[in-house]
Amino acid sequence: MADATVTVDAGVCRFKSVVIATMDDNMDITFKVKSECPMVRAACKEIGPIPVFEAVAMPFTENAVYAACSGFEHVSCPVPCAMIKAAEVAGDLALKKDVSLTFEE
């Protein structure tokens, strides 16, 4: 299994984050997150290795990543989504494909 690295520009808050997801031989995902955002850093300290299928589990309200990030002050923060996308790729559950949000003028 390969690592998956995702760089996140969160937008108007200007905080940059880099998410690295790695899956081990037990199919557990470990996240290493470097972020300028104190909320992201604090939440990511709470996330230990989790089984890949829990990292990508539905519904959102029961997802381990979203649960760890539930205290964020900005509900539209893209970092939790980036973590899940990275977990999918690290777990060979998805192909690498960029995601974007673009506002129309």
C-alpha positions as CSV (number, residue, x, y, z in Angstrom):
1,M,0.0,0.0,0.0
2,A,1.2,3.5,-0.8
3,D,0.9,6.7,1.2
4,A,-1.6,9.3,-0.1
5,T,-0.7,13.0,0.4
6,V,-3.3,15.7,0.0
7,T,-2.6,19.5,0.2
8,V,-5.5,21.6,1.4
9,D,-6.0,25.3,0.9
10,A,-9.0,25.9,3.1
11,G,-9.9,29.3,1.5
12,V,-10.6,32.5,3.3
13,C,-9.1,31.4,6.6
14,R,-5.8,31.0,4.7
15,F,-4.8,28.0,6.7
16,K,-2.9,25.4,4.7
17,S,-2.8,21.7,5.7
18,V,-1.0,18.7,4.3
19,V,-2.6,15.3,5.0
20,I,-0.7,12.1,4.7
21,A,-2.7,8.8,5.0
22,T,-0.9,5.5,5.3
23,M,-2.5,2.0,5.5
24,D,-0.6,-0.7,7.4
25,D,-0.7,-4.5,7.0
26,N,-3.7,-4.7,9.4
27,M,-5.7,-2.3,7.1
28,D,-5.5,0.5,9.6
29,I,-5.1,4.1,8.4
30,T,-2.7,6.4,10.2
31,F,-3.0,10.1,9.5
32,K,-0.1,12.6,9.7
33,V,-1.4,16.1,9.4
34,K,0.7,19.3,9.2
35,S,-1.6,22.3,9.5
36,E,-1.4,26.0,10.3
37,C,-4.9,25.7,11.9
38,P,-4.9,25.0,15.6
39,M,-8.3,23.2,15.5
40,V,-7.0,20.8,12.8
41,R,-3.9,20.1,14.7
42,A,-5.8,19.4,17.9
43,A,-8.4,17.1,16.2
44,C,-5.7,15.1,14.4
45,K,-3.9,14.4,17.6
46,E,-7.0,12.6,18.7
47,I,-7.2,10.3,15.7
48,G,-5.2,7.2,16.2
49,P,-4.9,4.4,13.7
50,I,-8.4,3.4,12.5
51,P,-9.6,0.6,10.3
52,V,-9.8,1.8,6.7
53,F,-13.5,1.0,6.5
54,E,-14.2,3.1,9.6
55,A,-12.3,6.0,8.0
56,V,-14.6,5.9,4.9
57,A,-17.7,4.8,6.7
58,M,-21.1,6.3,6.3
59,P,-23.2,7.9,7.6
60,F,-21.3,11.1,8.2
61,T,-22.5,11.3,11.8
62,E,-20.8,8.0,12.6
63,N,-17.6,8.5,10.6
64,A,-14.5,8.5,12.9
65,V,-12.8,11.4,11.0
66,Y,-15.9,13.6,11.1
67,A,-16.5,12.7,14.7
68,A,-12.9,13.8,15.6
69,C,-13.4,17.1,13.7
70,S,-16.9,17.8,15.1
71,G,-15.6,20.6,17.3
72,F,-14.4,22.7,14.4
73,E,-15.8,26.2,14.5
74,H,-16.1,26.2,10.7
75,V,-18.5,23.5,9.5
76,S,-17.4,23.8,5.9
77,C,-13.7,23.1,6.6
78,P,-12.4,20.9,3.8
79,V,-9.8,19.1,5.9
80,P,-11.9,16.2,7.1
81,C,-13.0,15.5,3.5
82,A,-9.4,15.6,2.4
83,M,-8.5,13.1,5.1
84,I,-11.2,10.7,4.0
85,K,-10.2,11.1,0.3
86,A,-6.6,10.3,1.3
87,A,-7.7,7.3,3.3
88,E,-9.6,6.0,0.3
89,V,-6.5,6.3,-1.9
90,A,-4.1,4.8,0.7
91,G,-6.5,1.9,1.2
92,D,-6.7,1.2,-2.6
93,L,-10.4,2.1,-2.5
94,A,-10.2,5.0,-4.9
95,L,-7.9,6.5,-7.6
96,K,-6.0,9.7,-7.1
97,K,-8.2,12.5,-8.6
98,D,-8.1,16.1,-7.6
99,V,-11.3,17.6,-6.1
100,S,-12.1,21.3,-6.3
101,L,-14.8,23.9,-5.3
102,T,-15.1,26.8,-7.6
103,F,-17.3,29.8,-7.1
104,E,-18.8,31.3,-10.1
105,E,-18.8,35.1,-10.6
